[in-house]
Amino acid sequence: MLGPLNDSEWEFIGPFLPVGRFGPCPERLREQFEGVIWRFRTGSQWRGMPERFGA
């Protein structure tokens, strides 16, 4: 299974994600995005997500 995004992957993806009025807070964007990736990679339920990804 793949791990979290490395810095170069994040630099490529980050600018395409919504931030601002309707998106997540910019300071937590990477953490939240990696939580979504984790959820789909594992097939786990949202409530089973590790706390490291935030609320």
Secondary structure, DSSP 8 states (H G I E B T S, - for coil): ---S--HHHHHHHGGGS--SSSS--GGGHHHHHHHHHHHHHHT--GGG--GGG--
